[in-house]
Amino acid sequence: MSETQPGRLVVLGEQECWDLLRSRPVGRIAWSGPHGVVVVPVNFAVDDGAVVLRTSPYSQLAREGTDREVGFEVDLVDVEAHSGWSVLVQGRCTRDRHASDAPTPWVTGPRTLGLRIEARAVSGRRLSPPHAERA
């Protein structure tokens, strides 16, 4: 049984981060609520330097996550190859009546409230698999 060699961590440029964000349909939005940090998976779209999504006007996200700083993370992991990438968007989450680019939510029920996360910072990292020539 051979041991897996560690991969190399590479910092991604901003454009590559946006391209990777566009490549995935689901991410996680995180905020600090009154009972601690909350992380919720959501489907989303990218719109002109922002992440847009829809939720119920009465959801925990609508009550606690709007009009505050949030984190939004998307990733892809290949467990077999020990590789993957992760992108983090940090910014203010606001209500957006014009979130026409927000995708139709995957869950049932009325998700009529559009939200927009204007990116204040975008960062990403890629874990490249170990090279075969390593011994």
Contacts in CASP RR format, 6 or more apart in sequence:
PFRMAT RR
TARGET T0000
AUTHOR 0000-0000-0000
METHOD contacts of the structure
MODEL  1
MSETQPGRLVVLGEQECWDLLRSRPVGRIAWSGPHGVVVVPVNFAVDDGA
VVLRTSPYSQLAREGTDREVGFEVDLVDVEAHSGWSVLVQGRCTRDRHAS
DAPTPWVTGPRTLGLRIEARAVSGRRLSPPHAERA
4 82 0 8 1.000
4 130 0 8 1.000
5 130 0 8 1.000
5 134 0 8 1.000
6 82 0 8 1.000
6 130 0 8 1.000
7 82 0 8 1.000
7 83 0 8 1.000
7 127 0 8 1.000
7 128 0 8 1.000
7 129 0 8 1.000
7 130 0 8 1.000
8 127 0 8 1.000
8 128 0 8 1.000
8 130 0 8 1.000
9 125 0 8 1.000
9 126 0 8 1.000
9 127 0 8 1.000
9 128 0 8 1.000
10 125 0 8 1.000
10 126 0 8 1.000
10 127 0 8 1.000
10 128 0 8 1.000
11 123 0 8 1.000
11 124 0 8 1.000
11 125 0 8 1.000
12 20 0 8 1.000
12 85 0 8 1.000
12 87 0 8 1.000
12 123 0 8 1.000
12 124 0 8 1.000
12 125 0 8 1.000
12 126 0 8 1.000
13 124 0 8 1.000
14 122 0 8 1.000
17 87 0 8 1.000
17 122 0 8 1.000
17 123 0 8 1.000
17 124 0 8 1.000
18 46 0 8 1.000
18 49 0 8 1.000
18 122 0 8 1.000
20 74 0 8 1.000
20 76 0 8 1.000
20 85 0 8 1.000
20 87 0 8 1.000
20 124 0 8 1.000
21 46 0 8 1.000
21 51 0 8 1.000
21 74 0 8 1.000
21 87 0 8 1.000
21 89 0 8 1.000
22 46 0 8 1.000
23 76 0 8 1.000
24 74 0 8 1.000
24 76 0 8 1.000
25 43 0 8 1.000
25 44 0 8 1.000
25 103 0 8 1.000
26 41 0 8 1.000
26 42 0 8 1.000
26 43 0 8 1.000
26 44 0 8 1.000
26 74 0 8 1.000
26 106 0 8 1.000
27 41 0 8 1.000
27 42 0 8 1.000
27 43 0 8 1.000
27 44 0 8 1.000
27 72 0 8 1.000
27 73 0 8 1.000
27 74 0 8 1.000
28 39 0 8 1.000
28 40 0 8 1.000
28 41 0 8 1.000
28 42 0 8 1.000
28 72 0 8 1.000
28 73 0 8 1.000
28 74 0 8 1.000
29 39 0 8 1.000
29 40 0 8 1.000
29 42 0 8 1.000
29 53 0 8 1.000
29 61 0 8 1.000
29 65 0 8 1.000
29 70 0 8 1.000
29 71 0 8 1.000
29 72 0 8 1.000
29 93 0 8 1.000
29 117 0 8 1.000
30 37 0 8 1.000
30 38 0 8 1.000
30 39 0 8 1.000
30 40 0 8 1.000
30 70 0 8 1.000
30 71 0 8 1.000
30 72 0 8 1.000
30 73 0 8 1.000
31 37 0 8 1.000
31 38 0 8 1.000
31 61 0 8 1.000
31 64 0 8 1.000
31 65 0 8 1.000
31 68 0 8 1.000
31 69 0 8 1.000
31 70 0 8 1.000
31 71 0 8 1.000
31 93 0 8 1.000
32 38 0 8 1.000
32 68 0 8 1.000
33 64 0 8 1.000
33 65 0 8 1.000
34 64 0 8 1.000
38 60 0 8 1.000
38 61 0 8 1.000
38 64 0 8 1.000
40 60 0 8 1.000
40 61 0 8 1.000
42 53 0 8 1.000
42 55 0 8 1.000
42 61 0 8 1.000
42 105 0 8 1.000
43 53 0 8 1.000
43 103 0 8 1.000
43 105 0 8 1.000
43 106 0 8 1.000
44 51 0 8 1.000
44 52 0 8 1.000
44 53 0 8 1.000
44 72 0 8 1.000
44 102 0 8 1.000
44 103 0 8 1.000
45 51 0 8 1.000
45 52 0 8 1.000
45 53 0 8 1.000
45 101 0 8 1.000
45 102 0 8 1.000
45 103 0 8 1.000
46 52 0 8 1.000
47 99 0 8 1.000
47 101 0 8 1.000
47 102 0 8 1.000
47 116 0 8 1.000
49 118 0 8 1.000
49 119 0 8 1.000
50 116 0 8 1.000
50 117 0 8 1.000
50 118 0 8 1.000
50 119 0 8 1.000
51 72 0 8 1.000
51 89 0 8 1.000
51 116 0 8 1.000
51 117 0 8 1.000
51 119 0 8 1.000
52 96 0 8 1.000
52 99 0 8 1.000
52 101 0 8 1.000
52 102 0 8 1.000
52 114 0 8 1.000
52 115 0 8 1.000
52 116 0 8 1.000
52 117 0 8 1.000
53 99 0 8 1.000
53 102 0 8 1.000
53 103 0 8 1.000
53 105 0 8 1.000
53 114 0 8 1.000
53 115 0 8 1.000
54 99 0 8 1.000
54 102 0 8 1.000
54 103 0 8 1.000
54 104 0 8 1.000
54 105 0 8 1.000
54 111 0 8 1.000
54 112 0 8 1.000
54 113 0 8 1.000
54 114 0 8 1.000
54 115 0 8 1.000
55 61 0 8 1.000
55 62 0 8 1.000
55 105 0 8 1.000
55 111 0 8 1.000
55 113 0 8 1.000
55 114 0 8 1.000
55 115 0 8 1.000
56 62 0 8 1.000
56 109 0 8 1.000
56 110 0 8 1.000
56 111 0 8 1.000
56 112 0 8 1.000
56 113 0 8 1.000
57 112 0 8 1.000
57 113 0 8 1.000
59 113 0 8 1.000
61 115 0 8 1.000
62 113 0 8 1.000
62 115 0 8 1.000
65 93 0 8 1.000
66 93 0 8 1.000
66 94 0 8 1.000
66 95 0 8 1.000
66 115 0 8 1.000
67 92 0 8 1.000
67 93 0 8 1.000
67 94 0 8 1.000
67 95 0 8 1.000
68 92 0 8 1.000
68 93 0 8 1.000
69 90 0 8 1.000
69 91 0 8 1.000
69 92 0 8 1.000
69 93 0 8 1.000
69 120 0 8 1.000
70 90 0 8 1.000
70 91 0 8 1.000
70 92 0 8 1.000
70 93 0 8 1.000
70 117 0 8 1.000
71 88 0 8 1.000
71 89 0 8 1.000
71 90 0 8 1.000
71 91 0 8 1.000
71 117 0 8 1.000
72 88 0 8 1.000
72 89 0 8 1.000
72 90 0 8 1.000
72 91 0 8 1.000
72 117 0 8 1.000
73 86 0 8 1.000
73 87 0 8 1.000
73 88 0 8 1.000
73 89 0 8 1.000
74 86 0 8 1.000
74 87 0 8 1.000
75 84 0 8 1.000
75 85 0 8 1.000
75 86 0 8 1.000
75 87 0 8 1.000
76 84 0 8 1.000
76 85 0 8 1.000
77 83 0 8 1.000
77 84 0 8 1.000
78 84 0 8 1.000
78 129 0 8 1.000
81 129 0 8 1.000
82 127 0 8 1.000
82 129 0 8 1.000
82 130 0 8 1.000
83 126 0 8 1.000
83 127 0 8 1.000
83 128 0 8 1.000
83 129 0 8 1.000
84 126 0 8 1.000
84 127 0 8 1.000
85 124 0 8 1.000
85 125 0 8 1.000
85 126 0 8 1.000
85 127 0 8 1.000
86 124 0 8 1.000
86 125 0 8 1.000
87 122 0 8 1.000
87 123 0 8 1.000
87 124 0 8 1.000
88 121 0 8 1.000
88 122 0 8 1.000
88 123 0 8 1.000
88 124 0 8 1.000
89 117 0 8 1.000
89 119 0 8 1.000
89 121 0 8 1.000
89 122 0 8 1.000
90 119 0 8 1.000
90 120 0 8 1.000
90 121 0 8 1.000
90 122 0 8 1.000
91 117 0 8 1.000
91 118 0 8 1.000
91 119 0 8 1.000
91 120 0 8 1.000
91 121 0 8 1.000
92 117 0 8 1.000
92 118 0 8 1.000
92 120 0 8 1.000
93 115 0 8 1.000
93 116 0 8 1.000
93 117 0 8 1.000
94 115 0 8 1.000
94 116 0 8 1.000
94 118 0 8 1.000
95 113 0 8 1.000
95 114 0 8 1.000
95 115 0 8 1.000
95 116 0 8 1.000
96 102 0 8 1.000
96 114 0 8 1.000
96 115 0 8 1.000
96 116 0 8 1.000
97 114 0 8 1.000
99 114 0 8 1.000
99 115 0 8 1.000
99 116 0 8 1.000
102 114 0 8 1.000
102 115 0 8 1.000
104 111 0 8 1.000
105 111 0 8 1.000
END
